Amino acid sequence: MHEWQLQDAKNRLSELVRLASEEGPQTVTVHGKRAAVLLSAAAYDRLTQATASFTDFLLSGPDWPDDLVHTINDRSRDTGRTVDL
Protein backbone atom coordinates (compact mmCIF):
# COMPACT_ATOMS: atom_id res chain seq x y z
CA MET A 1 0.00 0.00 0.00
CA HIS A 2 1.43 3.32 -1.05
CA GLU A 3 1.09 6.48 1.07
CA TRP A 4 0.32 9.86 -0.42
CA GLN A 5 0.45 13.23 1.26
CA LEU A 6 -2.83 15.08 0.76
CA GLN A 7 -1.29 17.76 -1.48
CA ASP A 8 0.30 15.12 -3.75
CA ALA A 9 -2.95 13.15 -3.85
CA LYS A 10 -4.86 16.26 -4.95
CA ASN A 11 -2.29 17.13 -7.61
CA ARG A 12 -2.03 13.59 -8.99
CA LEU A 13 -5.56 12.31 -8.49
CA SER A 14 -5.78 10.45 -11.80
CA GLU A 15 -2.55 8.56 -10.99
CA LEU A 16 -3.86 7.81 -7.50
CA VAL A 17 -7.08 6.36 -8.95
CA ARG A 18 -5.14 4.30 -11.52
CA LEU A 19 -2.83 2.85 -8.86
CA ALA A 20 -5.76 2.00 -6.59
CA SER A 21 -7.29 0.10 -9.48
CA GLU A 22 -4.09 -1.65 -10.58
CA GLU A 23 -2.07 -2.13 -7.37
CA GLY A 24 -4.58 -1.95 -4.53
CA PRO A 25 -5.56 0.48 -1.77
CA GLN A 26 -3.76 3.82 -1.57
CA THR A 27 -3.43 5.70 1.72
CA VAL A 28 -3.74 9.48 1.94
CA THR A 29 -2.08 11.18 4.91
CA VAL A 30 -2.64 14.58 6.50
CA HIS A 31 0.18 15.89 8.67
CA GLY A 32 1.77 12.42 8.59
CA LYS A 33 -1.30 10.59 9.88
CA ARG A 34 -3.55 8.28 7.87
CA ALA A 35 -6.66 10.19 6.87
CA ALA A 36 -8.23 8.16 4.06
CA VAL A 37 -7.79 5.07 1.92
CA LEU A 38 -8.70 5.04 -1.77
CA LEU A 39 -10.03 1.71 -3.02
CA SER A 40 -10.93 0.51 -6.49
CA ALA A 41 -14.66 0.18 -7.13
CA ALA A 42 -14.27 -3.62 -7.30
CA ALA A 43 -12.56 -3.76 -3.90
CA TYR A 44 -15.24 -1.52 -2.39
CA ASP A 45 -18.00 -3.72 -3.84
CA ARG A 46 -16.41 -6.84 -2.31
CA LEU A 47 -16.28 -5.15 1.10
CA THR A 48 -19.86 -3.92 1.02
CA GLN A 49 -21.68 -6.84 -0.58
CA ALA A 50 -24.45 -8.32 1.52
CA THR A 51 -23.56 -11.45 3.42
CA ALA A 52 -25.94 -14.25 4.18
CA SER A 53 -27.20 -14.68 7.73
CA PHE A 54 -25.93 -17.60 9.79
CA THR A 55 -29.31 -19.30 9.35
CA ASP A 56 -29.15 -18.93 5.57
CA PHE A 57 -25.61 -20.33 5.63
CA LEU A 58 -26.73 -23.40 7.56
CA LEU A 59 -29.76 -23.94 5.35
CA SER A 60 -27.68 -23.69 2.18
CA GLY A 61 -25.80 -26.88 3.06
CA PRO A 62 -26.56 -30.34 1.69
CA ASP A 63 -29.92 -31.93 2.41
CA TRP A 64 -30.06 -34.26 5.41
CA PRO A 65 -30.90 -37.91 4.81
CA ASP A 66 -34.55 -38.73 5.51
CA ASP A 67 -33.67 -41.32 8.17
CA LEU A 68 -31.70 -38.70 10.14
CA VAL A 69 -34.58 -36.21 9.92
CA HIS A 70 -37.02 -38.87 11.17
CA THR A 71 -34.67 -39.79 14.03
CA ILE A 72 -34.42 -36.16 15.12
CA ASN A 73 -38.16 -35.58 14.87
CA ASP A 74 -39.02 -38.82 16.70
CA ARG A 75 -36.86 -38.13 19.76
CA SER A 76 -38.45 -37.97 23.19
CA ARG A 77 -40.19 -34.71 24.03
CA ASP A 78 -39.68 -35.35 27.77
CA THR A 79 -38.32 -32.20 29.40
CA GLY A 80 -36.93 -33.98 32.42
CA ARG A 81 -38.15 -34.25 35.95
CA THR A 82 -39.29 -31.62 38.40
CA VAL A 83 -36.91 -31.12 41.28
CA ASP A 84 -38.04 -29.51 44.54
CA LEU A 85 -35.42 -27.10 45.81
DOGUZA-45942 format. One record per residue (C-alpha): residue number from 1; residue in three letters; x, y, z. Coordinates in steps of 0.5 Angstrom, whole numbers, plus 2048, in hexadecimal, padded with zeros to 3 digits. Layout:
# residues N
{resi NUM resn ALA x X y Y z Z} $
...
# end
This chain:
# residues 85
{resi 1 resn MET x 800 y 800 z 800} $
{resi 2 resn HIS x 803 y 807 z 7FE} $
{resi 3 resn GLU x 802 y 80D z 802} $
{resi 4 resn TRP x 801 y 814 z 7FF} $
{resi 5 resn GLN x 801 y 81A z 803} $
{resi 6 resn LEU x 7FA y 81E z 802} $
{resi 7 resn GLN x 7FD y 824 z 7FD} $
{resi 8 resn ASP x 801 y 81E z 7F9} $
{resi 9 resn ALA x 7FA y 81A z 7F8} $
{resi 10 resn LYS x 7F6 y 821 z 7F6} $
{resi 11 resn ASN x 7FB y 822 z 7F1} $
{resi 12 resn ARG x 7FC y 81B z 7EE} $
{resi 13 resn LEU x 7F5 y 819 z 7EF} $
{resi 14 resn SER x 7F4 y 815 z 7E8} $
{resi 15 resn GLU x 7FB y 811 z 7EA} $
{resi 16 resn LEU x 7F8 y 810 z 7F1} $
{resi 17 resn VAL x 7F2 y 80D z 7EE} $
{resi 18 resn ARG x 7F6 y 809 z 7E9} $
{resi 19 resn LEU x 7FA y 806 z 7EE} $
{resi 20 resn ALA x 7F4 y 804 z 7F3} $
{resi 21 resn SER x 7F1 y 800 z 7ED} $
{resi 22 resn GLU x 7F8 y 7FD z 7EB} $
{resi 23 resn GLU x 7FC y 7FC z 7F1} $
{resi 24 resn GLY x 7F7 y 7FC z 7F7} $
{resi 25 resn PRO x 7F5 y 801 z 7FC} $
{resi 26 resn GLN x 7F8 y 808 z 7FD} $
{resi 27 resn THR x 7F9 y 80B z 803} $
{resi 28 resn VAL x 7F9 y 813 z 804} $
{resi 29 resn THR x 7FC y 816 z 80A} $
{resi 30 resn VAL x 7FB y 81D z 80D} $
{resi 31 resn HIS x 800 y 820 z 811} $
{resi 32 resn GLY x 804 y 819 z 811} $
{resi 33 resn LYS x 7FD y 815 z 814} $
{resi 34 resn ARG x 7F9 y 811 z 810} $
{resi 35 resn ALA x 7F3 y 814 z 80E} $
{resi 36 resn ALA x 7F0 y 810 z 808} $
{resi 37 resn VAL x 7F0 y 80A z 804} $
{resi 38 resn LEU x 7EF y 80A z 7FC} $
{resi 39 resn LEU x 7EC y 803 z 7FA} $
{resi 40 resn SER x 7EA y 801 z 7F3} $
{resi 41 resn ALA x 7E3 y 800 z 7F2} $
{resi 42 resn ALA x 7E3 y 7F9 z 7F1} $
{resi 43 resn ALA x 7E7 y 7F8 z 7F8} $
{resi 44 resn TYR x 7E2 y 7FD z 7FB} $
{resi 45 resn ASP x 7DC y 7F9 z 7F8} $
{resi 46 resn ARG x 7DF y 7F2 z 7FB} $
{resi 47 resn LEU x 7DF y 7F6 z 802} $
{resi 48 resn THR x 7D8 y 7F8 z 802} $
{resi 49 resn GLN x 7D5 y 7F2 z 7FF} $
{resi 50 resn ALA x 7CF y 7EF z 803} $
{resi 51 resn THR x 7D1 y 7E9 z 807} $
{resi 52 resn ALA x 7CC y 7E3 z 808} $
{resi 53 resn SER x 7CA y 7E3 z 80F} $
{resi 54 resn PHE x 7CC y 7DD z 814} $
{resi 55 resn THR x 7C5 y 7D9 z 813} $
{resi 56 resn ASP x 7C6 y 7DA z 80B} $
{resi 57 resn PHE x 7CD y 7D7 z 80B} $
{resi 58 resn LEU x 7CB y 7D1 z 80F} $
{resi 59 resn LEU x 7C4 y 7D0 z 80B} $
{resi 60 resn SER x 7C9 y 7D1 z 804} $
{resi 61 resn GLY x 7CC y 7CA z 806} $
{resi 62 resn PRO x 7CB y 7C3 z 803} $
{resi 63 resn ASP x 7C4 y 7C0 z 805} $
{resi 64 resn TRP x 7C4 y 7BB z 80B} $
{resi 65 resn PRO x 7C2 y 7B4 z 80A} $
{resi 66 resn ASP x 7BB y 7B3 z 80B} $
{resi 67 resn ASP x 7BD y 7AD z 810} $
{resi 68 resn LEU x 7C1 y 7B3 z 814} $
{resi 69 resn VAL x 7BB y 7B8 z 814} $
{resi 70 resn HIS x 7B6 y 7B2 z 816} $
{resi 71 resn THR x 7BB y 7B0 z 81C} $
{resi 72 resn ILE x 7BB y 7B8 z 81E} $
{resi 73 resn ASN x 7B4 y 7B9 z 81E} $
{resi 74 resn ASP x 7B2 y 7B2 z 821} $
{resi 75 resn ARG x 7B6 y 7B4 z 828} $
{resi 76 resn SER x 7B3 y 7B4 z 82E} $
{resi 77 resn ARG x 7B0 y 7BB z 830} $
{resi 78 resn ASP x 7B1 y 7B9 z 838} $
{resi 79 resn THR x 7B3 y 7C0 z 83B} $
{resi 80 resn GLY x 7B6 y 7BC z 841} $
{resi 81 resn ARG x 7B4 y 7BB z 848} $
{resi 82 resn THR x 7B1 y 7C1 z 84D} $
{resi 83 resn VAL x 7B6 y 7C2 z 853} $
{resi 84 resn ASP x 7B4 y 7C5 z 859} $
{resi 85 resn LEU x 7B9 y 7CA z 85C} $
# end
